[in-house]
Amino acid sequence: MSQSDLVSIFKCTPWLAKFLTRRGLKKTDGRPLYEYHATSDEYADLKRLLREIGQPEKLKNDKGYAACFTLFCSEWYRRDYGRDCGWSWDPIHTALGVSLSPSELSVLMPKGLEGFWERPIRFYESERRNFLGSLFSEGGLPFKLLKQSDSRFQSVFSRILNQYEQATLFGHSTPTLVQMMVEKSSLPQVFQEDTSIELIARMAEQLISLVQLYDLSTHAEPVKELDRVHPKWRDSFPMPLDDDTGTQFLNGLLRSASAESQPRLKRNKSLACLFFWSERNPDTLRTHLSLPDEMTFPLLSEPSTTRFELAVCEDGEDRINLGSAYATLENRHAKVRLRKNEVQFDRHRPATRLSLVARAGGVMIGEVNIAGSEIAVGDVPLVFAREEDAWSLQGHASCSVRSSDVLIIFPEGGQLAVADSHSSLESRAFGCPVLMAKGRQDVLIKGEENYRIRVGLEQVRQPGLELQGKRLSWTTYPDDVFLGAPRVMQKMGIPAIRYSRFLSGKDIDVCELHDAMGTHFLSIRNENNETLLRRKIGILPADFQIEIQSGERANEGMIVIHTHHNCLYALKDKTLEVGRKRNGNKTEIVIKAEGVPPAAVQLQVTPSLMEAPVSIVMPFPSSGCLAFDAEGQRLAKNITITDLLGSRAFLFGKNGEPTRFTLELRLRSNSGQQAWHEWRYNAGERPLEINLYSLKEHIENLLSLGSGIDQIVDMRISGIGGNGNWQIRRYKYSLEYDPALQLLRSNSIHNASGKAPSPVIMLLSEPERKSIPLTSRMSESVPVGEFELGSVVGKNGPWLVLPKPGEETAFRPCFIRGEQRPETERQSVLSLQKATQLFKPGVEVNTISLVLEQMADDPAHSGWQFLRSLYDQFGYLPLATFEVWRALFQSPQALAMSLFKFEMSSEYLARIEAEFPVFWEFLPVQEIKNAAARMKAFMTSKGASSEMQSGFINKMYQRLGTVFPTYSSEIYEWLSLATLPRSIPPSIMKDIIQGWYQELLREHGESRWPEYGGPRLYHWIQSQADPVIEISPDTHFRYAVAWLPIFAAAVASGKTTYTSVFGHEPGAVFFLRQVRDFDSRWFNALFQYCLLRNVTEK
């Protein structure tokens, strides 16, 4: 045995044992190497040991030496990597006095990183193993280089934190944001490497999470507060902590994160809009919408469920989907707890109104208009003040602003009245001139109206004027059409001002009646003739009424108008009109379409020859059911979910009489599985509009029941006047893999828009890694839908070929096995990376499930970072695309732990329920408590105080109750504080429950009650000693709604099992969710009472 061998046996292995013992470990735990935080003394001692060994010769197969070598390399990168080191092994070789060949490294690296430290090895895009990149990512950030770039890095990181919120709201991942910011900076090249981007992104997410979890924004000294409750918070960050500079550096970043979170905390209290403009996108107005915790909607009709779909609409078109939420119904109002506090989006038509819309079954049941959301771009001056790297809208028309550095977008035809040396016309926005003004001054703008903008005032007063009046309820141009002249109202609490109203420049008080009709610019001017408000409106006679009536055939109909005022009427498409009749104050216009009728007809109403007409857009007065896509074309019979965006169906009453329709979504299943959604509608005098895209979550619910990703949902609308049938898939296209030619072929080169597919390929075992775009073969500069893979897929694997984010051509992902790997012992599968590489469908041992069992017991397991990266990078795809998510939802212990690891994110919780057959109230509540206990134990090991642990766990329970109200109020108090509500005698409680039940009957006396599972729940309730509530046998249709919360509480408390009543019927969870959502107030109240009673008895 050589001296080197003896050194390794007697020094390397004991050195590693002492290194782990000092950290309270007997073996490695799979954490990144930088989280072991080797001290300066340990680093120097390790360097002496490896230099003493010298050229390893026969030690390349020794795990102890390999572990020491890889640890040293990662620490060298963190401590000693300099600007001139480049991407090379030479500086490491020089430091240790060795020279290792590629073949020696190919043995050492896997033994050290994978074999001892249980850490994955990265790959280059060429699929060669990236040993150097793997070590550098384990070391963290190169702190020596960081100190040289200290101020620049702090500045870049502050910008990342500042943009974090906006990036999240727009759906950008943190690594994408970091990459954009780093590329714009002058930081050294090494910070642009993928490993550095990932580490910086993780740091940003950790800092934001710490600030939010511990409310650090409310503390003047956030570092002191976090040190008090969590002394070891710095341990998870990738920089040396035995260096005072590293500690101070992290402190500075935490202060920045706390400061950046403060404005966000102040905005989340009410429904309000902020608007931003940027030089980078001069023709775009960005909206930041703050949402309250709760919204109350006046109900337009009685909903069939208390689970609503919410959206932000612009002029009736969906702009942002807010997901689903549960409502409490009372006195024709619905109180809804929102899952999001803020959203951002770009306006398409800024001059139109925004509204918050609630739907059930695709039909609008409530709408709340958002005040101040109409921005008259091009009609009045818009005044912006600088805010970070954008401009924030402060006022419009004549106004005063506090800022002395403003940007003014002129109206069309507006000119600067007096030139000023402190003002300059620069560039254009929305096709209008832009003025930059600095210092305290008045800016006068002349044109069709006169405007005065006061800049740099200490006290700012906005006029707060609004138009009120009876509006026409159809879609119109202009957007605001009033029946009679509108009134001007001033907001409460604002000093009254004297003003005059003008229509197209004429004082409205001296206008003749016919002159006030038609399309006008309504202006409100003060005593100085300065315009305070200007808006394009339409005015029709006060008695104006319009309706549509269907004809004998689907392509025939009539428009009926009532008014005593003489008006001219003209259809925009004159070929549709086939007759007209006037009788007194009523005009009838008979219309007929050749073939399939259009989605809408546009009627131009001219009440005054002196002014432009008002246009009214209405559905074609057909009969039965008509469905159209976003372009107004007949909806195709075979579509994808994304094709439903902007599509809608119109249901028409027969001759104005109420007509019943049914819409059914049914999963097409070869296994005989029955699952469907069904809604019933009544169409009356006006056609009923169904927003088909708002049914997306229900369609995904059905698709989640299938075992594959090629499921089909049949949509059927039936009623008097005809039926309609459509087939809905996730994907229209597929790619076929030819392993012999290493070629992918698309079975459809182009989609309906003419775009060819643009696939990317990802390595399933490395979700943090960027996907690689694939390029189509070309024939005469035209893509032919064939993609060469080359030998790359044979060097690693498994692979998945995916559509890129935002890709319109949504094809089915294509799995490629890639490199064949040898069988591995179960006990050696310790990471999701390894489990994914070895996973084989249908085999007895599911390697992914093995690792999920480990993850359920270990909050620090590397698999959680794997899942986080997969969710962040590829969350735009259905979760069921990846086997790891399928396995997670089948493991109650791992699923419960994931709630805490994803910090009870409302989006995450909602997606799990929407995309998998999960019924959260069936999840054993003890599993949630066990996961919380493991999180506390983990936090204890990290030095967190009991106060900090309780604060974190309580906040998680609070978020859970916000998303799913069943876990709020008394359940929250029991979970977080272990307190039970005051005991109520059973006889009194039965009276209380009967009162709840009677209220349920009053709310839904005319409703159609879901009945699934009623008989089985009846037999189960009969076996219980205390049935809680008695239901009359002659009302068996109420069994399911009445007893499901009692059964769910029994399952959640471990008193019974779900399968004891419903077996393994795959569609049962789907239907039971419909029963639960029928009335969430009833379900929540009874579930909470029964669950607490059960856990008390245990």
C-alpha positions, -999 to +999 in steps of 0.1 A: +000+000+000+014+034-010+018+063+013-010+081-006-033+052+001-025+053+038-030+091+039-065+087+024-075+059+047-061+075+079-068+111+071-094+117+044-121+095+058-116+107+095-114+143+083-148+140+067-163+122+097-151+151+120-164+177+094-199+161+096-198+156+134-192+193+140-225+199+122-244+173+142-244+148+114-234+111+111-238+111+073-244+135+045-280+147+040-280+157+003-279+195+009-258+217-014-222+218-003-222+255+004-249+249+031-223+229+051-205+263+055-169+251+058-150+276+079-117+293+068-098+270+092-114+239+077-108+251+042-071+257+050-068+223+067-084+205+038-061+223+014-030+212+034-044+176+035-049+174-003-015+191-010+001+165+013-014+137-007-003+153-040-010+135-072-036+109-062-024+081-085-043+051-072-068+072-051-091+080-080-113+051-069-113+061-032-146+077-021-129+096+009-104+113-013-130+121-040-153+136-013-125+158+000-115+168-035-150+179-046-156+197-013-123+216-017-131+226-053-165+240-044-151+260-015-122+272-037-148+286-061-167+303-034-136+318-017-108+322-042-122+324-077-110+356-093-117+376-124-089+360-143-096+324-134-118+317-164-137+284-169-107+260-163-093+234-139-058+250-140-062+273-109-075+244-088-046+222-100-022+249-091-037+254-056-033+217-049-001+210-068-017+183-089-027+177-126-057+155-131-065+141-165-101+141-179-103+103-173-093+107-137-118+134-132-145+113-148-140+088-119-134+112-091-163+135-097-192+109-096-176+091-066-173+124-047-205+143-056-230+115-063-214+087-042-205+106-010-223+140-010-255+127-027-254+156-051-263+155-088-239+161-117-249+187-143-246+183-181-237+205-209-261+210-238-238+186-257-247+161-230-211+158-217-210+158-180-203+193-167-180+186-138-167+221-133-201+237-135-214+211-110-187+220-085-192+257-090-229+254-084-222+235-052-198+262-040-223+291-043-214+326-055-177+335-061-174+358-031-140+372-039-153+384-072-185+395-055-166+418-032-147+433-061-182+440-077-199+448-044-218+480-052-227+468-087-240+435-075-260+452-047-275+475-074-284+446-097-299+426-068-320+456-057-334+459-092-342+422-092-361+426-059-379+457-072-391+438-104-398+405-086-435+413-079-442+425-115-424+395-130-444+371-108-477+388-118-468+386-155-459+349-151-422+352-156-400+329-136-374+343-112-344+328-132-358+346-163-359+379-145-324+374-130-310+366-164-325+398-180-311+419-152-276+404-152-273+406-189-280+444-187-254+449-160-217+451-162-210+422-138-183+397-147-191+370-172-192+343-146-224+358-131-241+351-165-234+313-162-265+292-156-252+281-122-249+317-110-283+327-124-300+298-105-282+307-073-291+344-075-327+335-083-329+312-053-314+339-031-340+364-043-369+340-036-355+331-002-352+368+008-387+376-004-400+346+014-383+356+047-397+391+044-432+379+038-433+351+063-420+372+092-435+405+083-401+422+082-414+451+062-431+463+093-399+464+113-375+494+112-346+470+117-355+438+097-320+422+102-322+425+140-358+411+140-348+381+119-317+375+140-339+374+171-364+349+158-341+329+134-304+333+142-293+308+116-313+323+087-281+330+067-270+294+067-290+285+035-273+313+014-244+306-009-217+327+005-191+324+033-204+334+067-171+333+086-162+365+067-178+397+082-181+410+047-203+381+037-226+387+067-229+424+061-235+417+024-265+395+032-278+420+058-278+446+031-298+424+007-323+416+034-328+453+041-334+458+003-359+430+002-378+444+032-378+479+017-391+467-017-420+448-001-434+479+018-453+495-012-469+461-019-482+458+016-499+492+015-518+485-018-535+452-009-565+467+010-590+479-016-601+476-053-579+502-071-560+507-103-526+521-110-514+527-145-478+528-158-461+538-191-425+530-202-403+543-229-395+506-238-432+501-248-444+535-259-478+523-271-487+502-241-504+512-209-498+487-181-524+483-154-517+472-118-549+462-101-551+458-063-578+435-050-593+434-016-595+402+005-633+400-001-657+413-027-695+415-027-713+410-059-750+419-064-764+387-080-779+390-115-794+355-113-795+326-088-763+305-092-764+267-092-732+265-071-712+286-046-680+280-065-676+309-089-651+316-117-637+351-114-621+373-141-611+409-148-628+421-180-621+450-203-652+462-222-667+428-217-637+408-228-617+387-204-582+401-197-571+382-166-584+350-151-585+352-113-594+315-109-622+301-088-634+312-054-661+302-029-690+325-022-714+330+007-749+338-006-773+361+013-801+386+003-793+384-035-756+391-029-726+369-030-696+376-007-664+361-023-630+357-007-604+364-034-573+342-038-552+369-054-544+404-040-531+419-072-526+414-109-509+432-138-517+433-174-515+455-205-546+473-217-560+466-251-586+494-251-576+519-223-606+542-228-631+514-219-641+503-184-626+475-164-649+453-143-646+423-120-669+395-132-682+364-114-695+335-134-711+301-127-713+276-156-700+303-179-728+327-173-722+361-156-740+362-123-723+393-109-703+423-120-685+451-102-672+481-122-637+493-113-638+531-108-613+552-126-603+525-150-612+545-182-581+562-195-589+584-225-556+580-244-554+606-272-584+625-260-570+644-230-534+650-216-521+622-194-497+632-167-471+607-154-445+609-126-413+589-126-414+558-105-383+536-106-378+526-143-414+535-154-438+564-152-469+563-130-501+580-141-510+608-117-538+627-134-555+635-167-570+666-184-565+697-162-549+686-129-522+693-104-494+668-094-469+668-066-439+656-086-416+681-103-404+656-128-433+646-151-441+632-185-472+644-203-487+626-233-506+651-254-540+646-268-544+645-306-541+680-320-529+694-287-501+720-287-479+736-260-493+771-255-461+787-242-426+773-248-406+768-216-369+762-211-376+735-185-399+716-209-391+696-240-411+676-265-395+642-268-406+611-287-442+600-291-466+576-273-498+562-288-490+583-318-491+616-298-463+640-287-447+635-253-436+664-232-409+662-204-414+689-177-392+696-147-395+720-119-425+738-105-445+753-134-479+754-151-481+736-185-508+750-208-520+729-237-543+743-264-563+725-291-600+716-292-599+721-254-577+741-231-558+723-203-537+736-174-514+711-157-498+723-124-465+706-117-446+705-084-474+715-061-471+706-024-509+702-020-527+683-048-564+684-055-581+663-082-616+673-093-630+638-088-657+641-114-679+612-126-706+608-152-739+591-140-770+583-158-790+554-174-767+535-198-777+514-227-770+478-217-758+465-251-722+467-265-719+501-281-696+525-299-687+548-282-684+527-251-706+550-229-741+555-244-766+572-221-804+574-224-808+612-220-780+636-210-758+622-182-754+640-148-720+651-134-713+639-099-684+649-077-668+624-053-675+628-016-649+645+005-636+667-023-642+705-022-670+715-045-661+734-077-681+754-102-682+739-137-701+739-170-710+710-193-702+712-231-712+688-259-688+691-288-679+726-277-716+738-271-729+747-237-753+718-229-777+741-211-785+761-243-785+731-267-817+721-284-829+686-276-820+672-311-785+688-309-777+669-277-783+635-294-757+614-311-720+610-305-702+638-287-672+647-267-686+658-234-664+683-217-665+696-181-648+730-178-641+752-148-646+789-145-613+795-163-625+775-193-600+748-185-612+713-192-613+690-162-629+660-179-634+651-215-650+619-227-665+605-259-701+595-252-733+587-271-767+601-261-800+585-272-835+595-264-845+589-228-874+566-239-852+546-263-856+508-261-842+480-283-848+443-284-841+414-308-866+386-317-858+353-334-876+343-365-891+310-378-856+298-389-822+302-374-810+326-401-840+349-396-848+375-370-860+410-362-847+441-344-875+461-326-869+497-315-893+518-294-889+556-291-910+587-298-880+605-311-874+604-349-842+585-356-825+570-386-815+533-385-790+515-407-774+481-405-736+482-410-741+451-432-769+463-454-773+429-471-789+415-439-820+438-440-849+423-459-878+445-446-887+474-424-920+484-408-929+514-386-960+517-365-962+547-342-932+548-319-921+512-329-898+503-357-892+467-368-862+458-390-865+423-405-831+406-411-820+374-428-786+359-433-775+337-462-764+304-447-749+304-412-758+337-394-730+360-382-721+362-345-734+398-342-752+426-361-743+463-358-771+489-359-762+525-365-787+549-348-787+585-359-809+607-336-794+639-350-783+647-385-758+671-371-738+645-351-722+611-358-744+580-352-743+557-322-735+520-330-752+492-311-738+456-314-762+427-307-761+390-312-778+380-345-814+372-334-812+335-342-829+306-325-816+276-306-778+278-299-750+294-318-713+291-308-685+314-321-647+316-317-627+346-307-628+359-344-666+357-346-664+326-368-685+294-362-668+274-335-650+244-350-662+209-340-627+197-329-609+221-307-583+224-279-588+241-245-569+271-257-592+274-287-620+283-263-602+316-254-626+344-265-652+319-277-688+321-266-722+305-271-755+323-274-788+307-263-820+321-277-855+320-264-883+309-286-903+340-297-892+357-265-906+330-243-883+314-217-865+284-232-845+257-213-811+246-224-786+221-211-748+223-214-730+190-207-693+183-205-686+146-205-653+127-204-650+102-232-636+071-216-627+036-230-628+022-195-665+029-190-657+056-164-687+081-161-679+117-153-696+148-164-706+184-156-741+197-164-757+231-163-792+242-171-801+276-184-832+296-192-830+320-222-857+347-223-862+379-242-825+385-245-801+358-256-781+342-228-743+345-234-720+317-221-683+324-219-669+290-229-634+297-218-646+301-182-654+264-183-617+257-186-613+245-150-642+221-153-628+207-185-594+202-168-612+185-139-626+159-163-593+155-182-576+149-148-596+117-143-580+100-173-548+080-171-531+096-201-528+131-216-548+124-248-583+124-232-613+140-250-642+159-234-674+160-254-693+193-250-730+192-259-755+220-258-791+209-262-825+227-262-854+237-283-842+248-317-813+224-321-783+208-305-745+214-308-717+190-302-679+197-299-649+176-290-623+193-267-587+180-263-556+193-246-535+189-278-543+189-315-509+177-327-484+151-318-448+144-327-436+110-337-400+099-328-380+078-353-351+064-332-333+050-362-330+084-379-330+104-346-358+124-361-391+139-349-420+143-373-451+165-368-483+149-378-496+183-387-471+209-400-493+239-394-521+249-372-551+270-381-531+302-380-504+288-403-477+286-377-454+256-376-447+239-342-417+251-323-407+223-299-381+224-272-364+195-255-358+192-218-338+167-197-364+153-172-338+147-145-326+184-146-357+207-145-336+236-134-318+235-168-329+255-198-348+236-225-332+235-259-351+247-290-354+224-319-352+237-355-374+223-383-359+211-415-365+235-444-375+230-480-372+261-501-372+282-469-404+266-457-405+244-425-415+208-432-422+198-396-393+174-392-367+180-364-333+165-362-321+154-328-287+140-336-268+119-312-275+142-282-304+121-269-284+089-267-259+104-243-283+111-215-320+109-207-348+105-203-360+135-225-393+152-231-401+172-262-425+200-253-442+231-268-424+262-257-441+287-234-468+307-252-466+284-282-499+284-300-493+251-316-499+230-285-488+194-294-487+164-271-453+161-253-431+133-267-411+111-243-377+098-254-360+073-232-324+081-242-294+065-226-302+031-211-291+029-174-282-002-154-305-014-126-299+001-092-305-011-057-336+006-040-316+020-011-292+038-035-321+059-051-319+090-029-327+119-053-355+127-077-329+132-103-318+095-100-354+084-096-364+101-128-335+086-147-344+050-135-382+053-136-400+027-157-439+027-159-456-005-148-427-020-129-433-031-093-408-006-077-417+030-085-385+048-080-402+082-078-425+070-050-395+058-031-379+092-031-412+109-022-414+087+009-380+102+019-391+137+011-423+134+032-400+129+063-374+155+053-382+191+045-345+197+036-345+169+009-331+180-024-362+167-041-381+197-029-358+220-049-363+196-079-401+200-076-398+238-072-376+241-103-400+219-123-430+240-112-412+273-120-397+263-153-424+241-168-455+250-149-471+264-181-478+227-190-504+205-173-488+191-141-499+156-152-473+159-180-447+148-154-448+115-136-434+131-104-466+152-099-488+121-106-469+102-079-471+132-054-509+134-054-510+097-047-489+101-015-508+118+013-477+122+034-457+139+006-487+159-005-491+173+030-455+182+032-457+199-002-483+223+012-456+237+035-428+236+010-449+256-015-459+279+014-496+272+009-495+291-024-531+296-036-521+289-072-504+257-062-533+244-041-558+253-068-538+237-096-534+204-076-572+203-071-580+213-107-556+189-124-559+158-102-588+141-086-581+156-052-607+163-025-588+184+000-613+177+028-606+140+025-568+145+032-563+132+068-558+163+089-532+144+110-510+142+080-511+180+078-502+182+115-474+156+111-459+177+082-461+208+104-443+190+132-415+179+108-412+214+096-408+226+132-382+200+139-363+211+108-365+247+118-353+238+153-322+221+137-316+254+119-317+274+151-351+290+146-368+302+178-401+287+189-417+321+183-405+320+147-416+284+142-451+291+155-453+323+134-444+304+102-468+274+108-496+297+118-492+318+087-493+286+066-525+275+082-539+310+077-532+308+040-547+274+038-579+287+053-579+316+028-578+292-002-601+266+013-626+281+038-632+247+054-598+251+071-605+287+084-620+301+116-623+273+143-603+247+123-575+273+119-575+280+157-574+243+164-545+237+140-524+267+150-533+272+187-545+237+196-577+254+211-611+240+208-643+260+207-666+262+237-685+230+241-722+232+233-746+206+246-757+182+219-793+190+222-787+227+216-762+219+188-788+199+170-812+228+171-784+250+157-777+226+129-814+224+121-814+262+118-785+260+093-804+233+074-835+255+072-814+284+059-800+260+033-835+251+022-845+288+020-815+296-002-820+267-026-857+260-024-860+262-063-825+248-070-816+215-085-797+196-058-768+173-068-776+138-057-745+118-063-736+094-035-768+100-016-779+064-011-744+053-001-741+082+024-775+072+037-764+037+045-732+050+061-750+075+082-774+048+094-744+029+108-733+059+129-743+062+166-751+099+161-762+109+126-759+146+135-789+156+114-821+138+105-833+141+069-868+131+059-869+100+036-892+117+012-865+142+004-838+117-006-825+141-033-810+161-004-791+132+012-758+139-006-757+177+002-768+171+038-745+143+048-713+148+027-697+172+052-703+147+080-687+119+060-658+141+049-651+151+085-650+114+095-625+107+067-603+137+076-602+127+113-594+091+106-628+078+119-635+061+086-620+058+051-631+072+018-629+037+001-652+021+027-681+040+011-670+048-024-645+021-031-620+029-059-645+044-083-624+069-102-651+095-109-665+096-074-642+125-062-653+145-093-690+143-084-685+147-047-668+181-054-699+192-072-719+182-041-695+201-018-696+232-039-734+234-041-734+255-009-700+262+007-714+279+038-734+248+047-706+224+039-679+245+058-700+250+090-710+213+093-676+200+083-658+221+109-682+212+137-680+174+129-642+174+125-636+192+158-661+169+175-643+138+161-608+149+171-621+157+206-636+123+210-603+106+199 
